[in-house]
Amino acid sequence: MSGLRPWQELSPGGTIRPTDAEKPKTGSWRTGIKPLADLSKCTNCLLCWLYCPDSAILLEDTTFVGFDDYFCKGCEVCAAVCPVGAIEMVPEETETPAGWVMRSDESGS
């Protein structure tokens, strides 16, 4: 391993800022279920946002407002970490009841 250089001599690697990264819409890969949140139960702890592997949790400032189905794959992590049971996984075809949210960002941005 004598050919390895010290880290100080290595060229800096590339970086990508989150605002510049491509965000492909991957929600069409969903598992057949989707999350619905009952906002009347939500305590805004944001554990769903912290644990979501797909960045599909929508926030307004620091307040949970719903899920972005353009990115959600139905992995159920959000429902598993919700301490108050405000998130329920339902079949994809389920209508969103009043007071519950799936996606509040209809523009898809």
N, C-alpha and C positions, 0 to 999 in steps of 0.2 A: 504494500500500500504506500510505497514511497512516492508514487505519482500524485497523491492527493495534496491539494493546496490548503493552507489554513483558511478558515472561513473569512478572515479579514481581506483576503485576496480575491474572493469570489465576486463576480459581477452582481449588481443588484437584480433581483427578480422583478418580473412585471407585477403590477398591482391593478386591481379593478375596483373602482368606486361603486358602491351599490346603486347609485343613481345612473351609472353608465351601463350596468349589466343588462343583458337581454333578459326579458321576462316572458318566456314562451307560455302561452295559455295551455295548461296541461290538465285541466279539470275534466276533459273528455275521457281521461283514463280512469275515472272514478270507479270504485268497487261495486257500485250498484246501490250504495247507501249514501246519505248525506246528513250533515249535522243541522239541527234546528236548535235555536236558543230561545228560551223563555226569558225575556228581558226583565220580567217582574221578579224572577228568582236570582238573577245575576248580581253578584256583589262587586263586580269590576275588579277582581283580583288579578286578572290578566294572565293567569297560568296557561290558559288556552293559547294566548299569543306567544308566550314564552316557549311552549313546547311544540307548537305546530311546525312540522318539518317542511311545509310548503308555503309558509308565509301567507296563508289564506284567511287570517283573522283581520277584519277591518276595524280600524280605530279612528275616532275623531279626537284629535289631540291625544289624551290618555284614557279615553273611554271606549269600551267595546261597543260596536254597533252592528256586528254581524260577520258573515262569512263570505268570501269571494269564491263563487263556484267556478270561476275561470281557472283557479289554482287548486282548490280542494280536491283531494283524491279519495276521501272517505276512510281514512286510516283509523279513525276513532280515538286518536290520542287526546283530542280536545275534550271529548266526553269522559274519558278515563281520568283526566286530571282535574276536572271541574269539582271543587269541594262541595258544592251545593246542589249538584244534579240539574243545573240549568240547561245543559246541552244534552240533547237526545239524538241518537242516530236513527234515521227513518229510511224506508225505501225511497229510491230516487223519484218515483212518480208521485209521492205524497205531496198534497197541496200544503202550502204554508198557512197554518192557522193564524187568526188575528192575535197580535201580541207576541208572535214568534218571528224570528228573522232567519233567512238563509243568506241573502245578499242584499245589502243596502246600496251598493254601487252599481246601478243599472247601466252606467256608461261602459263598464268593463275595463276601465283604465287602472 
